[in-house]
Amino acid sequence: NRAPFAVLVELLESNDADLQTQVLSLIIEVLKVAPNDKKYCKMLARLENLGIYDILKTCSHSTNNRDFKMLMKQFQIMAGVVISTSEFEREIYRNRMKDMEMHMSQLEKKVEVYQQQQNLFEL
C-alpha cells in the first residue's frame, strides 16, 4: 500500500517535462474538485508530506517549459505557498517593488508640498 498521491509526486521527479506538466495539471484538477475545505487541506498536507514543494523547487530550476511554470504558479496560489526561486516568487517581489515605488512617489509629493508650505511660513 502506497500513500495517496505518492505515485504522482514520484512522477514529478521524472526528467520528462511533458510528463511533469501533465502530472501537475492532474494534481491541480484533483485539488479543484475537493468536496470541502477539510478534504482540500488534507490533500495538500499529504502532498507536502510527500515532499512536493522540494520537488517543485527542483523542477523550477530544471525546466523551461512555460506550461509547467504556469501550472506551478497556479499550484502555489491554490496551496497558499511560495516556492523559493520560482517565477511566482519573482512576480510577488516585482509587484511589491512597484507598490513600494508608488508609495515612495506619494511620499516624495507630500514632502514637496510640505517644503512649499514651509517656504510660505518663512515669508
C-alpha positions in Angstrom: 0.0 0.0 0.0 1.3 3.4 -1.0 0.3 6.7 0.3 -2.3 8.6 -1.8 -0.5 10.8 -4.3 2.8 9.0 -3.9 3.0 7.9 -7.5 2.0 11.3 -8.8 4.7 13.0 -6.7 7.3 10.5 -7.8 6.3 11.1 -11.5 7.0 14.8 -10.9 10.7 13.8 -10.4 11.0 12.4 -13.9 13.1 14.2 -16.5 10.2 14.3 -18.9 8.9 17.9 -19.0 5.6 16.9 -20.7 5.0 14.2 -18.0 5.7 16.7 -15.2 3.3 19.1 -16.8 0.5 16.5 -17.1 1.1 15.3 -13.6 1.0 18.7 -12.0 -2.1 19.5 -14.1 -3.8 16.4 -12.7 -2.8 17.3 -9.1 -4.4 20.7 -9.6 -7.6 19.3 -11.0 -7.9 16.8 -8.1 -7.5 19.7 -5.7 -10.1 21.7 -7.6 -12.7 19.0 -7.2 -12.1 18.5 -3.4 -15.6 18.3 -1.9 -14.8 20.6 1.0 -12.1 22.6 2.7 -11.2 19.8 5.1 -10.5 17.3 2.3 -8.7 20.0 0.3 -6.4 20.7 3.3 -5.9 17.0 3.9 -4.8 16.5 0.3 -2.4 19.4 0.5 -0.9 18.0 3.7 -0.4 14.6 2.1 1.3 16.3 -0.9 3.5 18.3 1.5 4.5 15.2 3.5 5.5 13.5 0.2 7.9 16.4 -0.5 6.1 18.1 -3.4 7.4 21.6 -2.5 11.0 20.5 -2.6 10.4 18.6 -5.9 8.7 21.6 -7.5 11.6 23.8 -6.4 14.0 21.4 -8.1 11.7 21.2 -11.2 11.6 25.0 -11.4 15.4 25.1 -11.9 15.5 22.3 -14.4 12.7 23.1 -16.8 11.9 26.0 -19.2 8.5 24.6 -20.0 6.2 27.5 -20.0 3.1 25.5 -19.3 4.7 23.8 -16.3 5.7 27.2 -14.9 2.1 28.5 -15.3 0.8 25.4 -13.6 3.4 25.7 -10.8 2.2 29.3 -10.2 -1.4 28.1 -10.1 -0.5 25.4 -7.6 1.3 27.8 -5.4 -1.7 30.1 -5.4 -4.0 27.2 -4.6 -1.7 25.9 -1.8 -1.0 29.3 -0.4 2.7 28.8 -0.5 5.6 30.5 -2.3 8.3 28.1 -3.5 11.6 30.0 -3.4 13.3 30.8 -6.7 10.1 30.2 -8.6 8.6 32.6 -11.2 5.8 33.2 -8.8 8.2 34.4 -6.1 9.8 36.8 -8.5 6.4 38.1 -9.6 5.4 38.7 -6.0 8.6 40.7 -5.4 8.2 42.7 -8.6 4.6 43.6 -7.5 5.8 44.6 -4.1 8.6 46.7 -5.6 6.0 48.5 -7.8 3.8 49.1 -4.7 6.8 50.5 -2.8 7.8 52.7 -5.7 4.3 54.1 -5.9 4.3 54.7 -2.1 7.7 56.4 -2.3 6.4 58.7 -5.1 3.4 59.6 -3.0 5.7 60.4 0.0 8.0 62.5 -2.2 5.0 64.5 -3.3 3.9 65.0 0.3 7.4 66.2 1.2 7.4 68.6 -1.7 4.1 70.1 -0.6 5.4 70.3 3.0 8.5 72.1 1.8 6.5 74.6 -0.2 4.3 75.2 2.9 7.4 75.8 4.9 8.6 78.4 2.4 5.3 80.2 2.8 5.6 80.3 6.6 9.0 81.9 6.3 7.5 84.8 4.3 
